[in-house]
């Protein structure tokens, strides 16, 4: 039996890519110039940067942090560093990585580079066109640089794929001792991306590599998305950073807010949390005023139609306390900013004084998860601009 082996070769001769360039033509010309003809079973690994440039994902943005905020769907963790703040986020493509994949390197000053809008769709287009042009049954990976939990340094990983299986599911197979494998799934898409980064590199000017010798990974179908490598919310055991998870646990544990001082055993209570945007105010009074500006929201949402009116906001232990009341309900609304954890917390408590307030209490239970969360998210977006 021959010893298993494969080769990874960097493809030279691809010029600086700009918006509208034909990547298929550029890659084909570079292969020809290097004397390489694509064969069945070959796999090309293409750096996402040139795909983004060809697709016009270059953004005029002097403020990279603002661009990161716009591309962020969910903040996983945020930590200060000597030059600013490091944010690990889930981006629009469903990828969890630092800075949402927004890159200011190898792009003109005053601009940043966003990831491809849909890396899997980009991979399908490139792979299909190269197959049609060369007649070779190839696979294609689009790679980007990611950090990893528990490990120092970065490595390339697959963010788009077509014509190559990105997961080698070995569950149910037997190991060398005859034992059934129960959980083993090899992330071959990421392994290919990482291996070829050794012959590409971030500053080498070689954005494409050819892998030969792993033809068993190449399939007929182009529907082999790299998105399959991303864990779902249900299986992700590390959806938050440590500090963020601790803060969320404390917030959800019960009476962590001064609003419970006046209603020690509320009939209804809830907590809403959003990440604190970079550069946003850390003054809870600012958040409270914008949240309630020009609206009768607390009265409308919580059914306080006969409310006497809001008292002047109080600041107690760093939390803004707003109180409303009627003959049947007592309402407390608290806004706090946890700067170390990078979170904003809105706590709500409603106490039933008389049976006649049951309707308003029912409205509070129904409306809070939607209305307060939506308003808090809207304020966060406004303060992040």
Secondary structure as the mmCIF struct_conf table of DSSP 4:
data_model
#
loop_
_struct_conf.conf_type_id
_struct_conf.id
_struct_conf.beg_label_comp_id
_struct_conf.beg_label_asym_id
_struct_conf.beg_label_seq_id
_struct_conf.end_label_comp_id
_struct_conf.end_label_asym_id
_struct_conf.end_label_seq_id
HELX_LH_PP_P HELX_LH_PP_P1 UNK A 2 UNK A 4
STRN STRN1 UNK A 7 UNK A 10
HELX_LH_PP_P HELX_LH_PP_P2 UNK A 11 UNK A 12
TURN_TY1_P TURN_TY1_P1 UNK A 19 UNK A 20
HELX_RH_AL_P HELX_RH_AL_P1 UNK A 23 UNK A 33
TURN_TY1_P TURN_TY1_P2 UNK A 34 UNK A 35
TURN_TY1_P TURN_TY1_P3 UNK A 40 UNK A 41
STRN STRN2 UNK A 43 UNK A 47
HELX_RH_AL_P HELX_RH_AL_P2 UNK A 48 UNK A 54
TURN_TY1_P TURN_TY1_P4 UNK A 55 UNK A 56
STRN STRN3 UNK A 58 UNK A 60
BEND BEND1 UNK A 62 UNK A 62
HELX_RH_AL_P HELX_RH_AL_P3 UNK A 64 UNK A 71
STRN STRN4 UNK A 72 UNK A 81
TURN_TY1_P TURN_TY1_P5 UNK A 82 UNK A 83
STRN STRN5 UNK A 84 UNK A 91
TURN_TY1_P TURN_TY1_P6 UNK A 92 UNK A 93
BEND BEND2 UNK A 94 UNK A 94
STRN STRN6 UNK A 96 UNK A 98
HELX_RH_3T_P HELX_RH_3T_P1 UNK A 99 UNK A 101
STRN STRN7 UNK A 103 UNK A 103
TURN_TY1_P TURN_TY1_P7 UNK A 105 UNK A 106
BEND BEND3 UNK A 107 UNK A 107
TURN_TY1_P TURN_TY1_P8 UNK A 109 UNK A 110
STRN STRN8 UNK A 111 UNK A 113
HELX_LH_PP_P HELX_LH_PP_P3 UNK A 114 UNK A 116
TURN_TY1_P TURN_TY1_P9 UNK A 117 UNK A 118
HELX_RH_AL_P HELX_RH_AL_P4 UNK A 119 UNK A 134
STRN STRN9 UNK A 139 UNK A 148
TURN_TY1_P TURN_TY1_P10 UNK A 149 UNK A 150
STRN STRN10 UNK A 151 UNK A 162
BEND BEND4 UNK A 163 UNK A 163
STRN STRN11 UNK A 164 UNK A 164
BEND BEND5 UNK A 166 UNK A 166
STRN STRN12 UNK A 168 UNK A 169
TURN_TY1_P TURN_TY1_P11 UNK A 171 UNK A 172
STRN STRN13 UNK A 174 UNK A 174
TURN_TY1_P TURN_TY1_P12 UNK A 176 UNK A 177
BEND BEND6 UNK A 178 UNK A 178
HELX_LH_PP_P HELX_LH_PP_P4 UNK A 179 UNK A 179
STRN STRN14 UNK A 180 UNK A 180
HELX_LH_PP_P HELX_LH_PP_P5 UNK A 181 UNK A 181
BEND BEND7 UNK A 182 UNK A 183
STRN STRN15 UNK A 185 UNK A 186
HELX_RH_AL_P HELX_RH_AL_P5 UNK A 188 UNK A 197
TURN_TY1_P TURN_TY1_P13 UNK A 198 UNK A 199
BEND BEND8 UNK A 200 UNK A 200
BEND BEND9 UNK A 202 UNK A 205
STRN STRN16 UNK A 208 UNK A 212
BEND BEND10 UNK A 213 UNK A 213
HELX_RH_3T_P HELX_RH_3T_P2 UNK A 215 UNK A 217
STRN STRN17 UNK A 218 UNK A 218
BEND BEND11 UNK A 220 UNK A 220
BEND BEND12 UNK A 222 UNK A 222
HELX_RH_3T_P HELX_RH_3T_P3 UNK A 226 UNK A 229
BEND BEND13 UNK A 230 UNK A 230
HELX_LH_PP_P HELX_LH_PP_P6 UNK A 231 UNK A 232
TURN_TY1_P TURN_TY1_P14 UNK A 233 UNK A 235
TURN_TY1_P TURN_TY1_P15 UNK A 237 UNK A 238
BEND BEND14 UNK A 239 UNK A 240
HELX_RH_AL_P HELX_RH_AL_P6 UNK A 242 UNK A 253
BEND BEND15 UNK A 254 UNK A 254
BEND BEND16 UNK A 257 UNK A 257
HELX_RH_3T_P HELX_RH_3T_P4 UNK A 258 UNK A 261
TURN_TY1_P TURN_TY1_P16 UNK A 262 UNK A 262
TURN_TY1_P TURN_TY1_P17 UNK A 264 UNK A 265
BEND BEND17 UNK A 267 UNK A 267
STRN STRN18 UNK A 268 UNK A 275
TURN_TY1_P TURN_TY1_P18 UNK A 278 UNK A 279
HELX_RH_AL_P HELX_RH_AL_P7 UNK A 284 UNK A 292
TURN_TY1_P TURN_TY1_P19 UNK A 293 UNK A 294
HELX_RH_AL_P HELX_RH_AL_P8 UNK A 297 UNK A 301
TURN_TY1_P TURN_TY1_P20 UNK A 302 UNK A 303
TURN_TY1_P TURN_TY1_P21 UNK A 305 UNK A 306
HELX_LH_PP_P HELX_LH_PP_P7 UNK A 310 UNK A 313
STRN STRN19 UNK A 314 UNK A 316
TURN_TY1_P TURN_TY1_P22 UNK A 317 UNK A 318
STRN STRN20 UNK A 319 UNK A 325
BEND BEND18 UNK A 327 UNK A 328
STRN STRN21 UNK A 329 UNK A 338
TURN_TY1_P TURN_TY1_P23 UNK A 339 UNK A 342
STRN STRN22 UNK A 343 UNK A 352
BEND BEND19 UNK A 354 UNK A 354
HELX_RH_3T_P HELX_RH_3T_P5 UNK A 355 UNK A 357
HELX_RH_AL_P HELX_RH_AL_P9 UNK A 358 UNK A 384
#
